[in-house]
């Protein structure tokens, strides 16, 4: 595909030359954000390379939902993704059309694909156009058809052949490095995505690189996996009726509210009408059951919930489908609000009447939340006044113009850098994109919040202001930035500040971490340059390689702090090539145990760990010499 030249017409001259018609693949490659959100390098779970995987799996899931094929195989090797389902297979005469003609597909016919997530005939075409190599194979009725593409262009159209393989579709693709850069897949993100699919589809088996994934109890299993061993106030309540399913509980080590919500199997990370309806129905049912007008926040405080609904022809706010906008279950059906409300009223009310021990435990949790809220009332009031006062002087936060909770098409790029000291924040402030990047400046080392109650968030000016900047007092639903990036110096003090900030989020806002919003900024340790070239190195190995590449006697600078890096240079590190390390919580990790070990009182176990992992300077020198 040739590049499009827009430079031939006079700038600002609206003429025949400025009117351009793009074909399907040209438009997708020119405006990928319209189809997959943002590009990214794989550091974030909402980066485009994961959306590509999801688009193909969604098609396989739709086959399963319609009763065709109970197994999906996913393999990733050296950036090549291969997905195999055992459904009906694409009709052989339409294989090319289904992956290379926009608005082509069978999902416009609700009798063929009921309550499917892919409705617009776009997903597979976007994957094709954004891949350097894309192959699709359909096996159907004893025959097979294979077509190969490069960046959306057909390079090999094979004739139909007889086949003894089981029916289904095999799609293999490699995301295009020309668009996604030096990307990498993070296995934890893919595993979480695939586990969600099996939780939402009882009877489905997914194999991922040889690992078998299957669930028997739907959202109950999802919640059990994600509460991560935290002590629960009462056993998980699981409700399932018609096209609605939910599971929820309250945790003794949880602040705020945490939701895993889905529509037709799509993870709606931004919620939507179904999530709002569940929250409202829960409050109303609980109030009616106890015959008390509890504050909604007291009922939902410390709650963890998973919600799934199936809607015919759902309306999402964008192609990435992160928020449901539908008000009706079907074009002529009842409202989602009434549908969920009726089920919750009937099922939850019955459950609480039949399980008095759960009803008693829930009541105690609500009363405790009410007491805490009232105890904090004056503190919160003073804290909010402090935030307003500081905001007037703009001392801590240099905000950006676009926010994550807006409808702007750049919302996924929104970033808050948490920096140490004025010099570092000054460099980032001068280098940042003022539309999507904000800076919050810490003053010295923050408090070690391990083992403290949330009261400290309001009494500590630093935490109070950060909470207000993020807008997470009531949970992550209105979070103002998609990326929360801890940006500290690469020295002992910087590492300590990083640990203290991680403790703050894990202690009080673990849902921020679980939702994939927290990152560590990588900044270069060395600058190696000669008169012709400059190389920034992020490790000792990169420094050695740079010296070899540039030849003898290059100039080597060791950056000790972010404030030493000039604003002009900083643009290289927080722009499109920004390196971020996501903060990941693996299933086997338990937050309280982690915090106790690393941030609690000194213990013999931790001392032994430090001694066992101590690397002396002379050891490093000997390693480099060898």
Buried (B, 14 or more C-beta within 10 A) or exposed (E): EEEEEEEEBEEEEEEEEEEEEEEBBBBBBEEBBBBBBBBBBBBBBBBBBBBBBBBBBBBBBBBBBBEBBBBBBBBBEEBBBBBBBBBBBBBBEBBBBBBBEBEBBBBEEBEEBBBBBBBBBBBBBBBBBBBBBBBBBBBBEEBBBBBBBBBBEBEEEEEBEEBEEEBBBBBBBBBBEEBBBEBEBBEBBBBBBBBBBBBBBBEBBBBBEEEEBBBEBBBBBBBBBBBBBBEBBBEBBBBBEEBBBBBBBBBEBBBBBBBBBBBBBBBBBBBBBBBBBBBBBBBBBBBEBBEEEBBBBBBBBBBBBBBBBBBBBBBBBBBBBBBBEBEBBBEEEEBBBBBBBBBBBEBBBEBBEEBEEBBEBBBEBBEBBBEBBEEBEEBBEEBBEBBEEBBEEEEBBBBBBBBBBEEBBBBBBBBBBBBBBEBBBBBBBBBBBEEBBBBBBBEEEBBBBBEBEBEBBBBBBBBBBBBBBBBBBEBBBEBBBBBBBBBBBBEEBBEBBBBBBBBBBBBBBBBBBBBBBBBBBBBBBBBBBBEEEBBBBBEEEBBBBBBEEBEEEBEBBEBEBBBBBEEEBBBBBBEEEBBBEBBBBEEEEBBBEBBBEEBBEEEEEBEEEEEEEEEEEEEEEEEEEE
